[in-house]
Amino acid sequence: MTGTFYCCRAVLATMIKQRSGSIINIPAAVAWLGSDGGEVHYTAAKAGFTRSLAREVAKYGIRVNCIAPGFIP
């Protein structure tokens, strides 16, 4: 989560000046589905961060999306 936050923060100033840009976060599918294995902090953080950031920067023409690939053996 820390890495995602710092990467987004690093590029947002430039994107806001340009009034355009796109950020793609890649959380695990459990971020959207939830888990019963004590991962509440992870699921809330990844899903909430992406959705909140998307709402905050939409007014600057910046898109924030997730690609959740699901379980990969």
Number of C-alpha atoms within 10 A of each C-alpha: 10 6 8 16 13 10 11 15 11 11 13 18 11 12 17 16 9 12 15 16 17 14 18 13 17 15 21 19 17 20 21 15 10 15 13 7 6 9 12 13 9 17 20 14 13 21 20 14 15 20 13 11 17 18 12 12 18 15 12 14 15 20 17 20 14 16 11 14 11 13 8 5 3
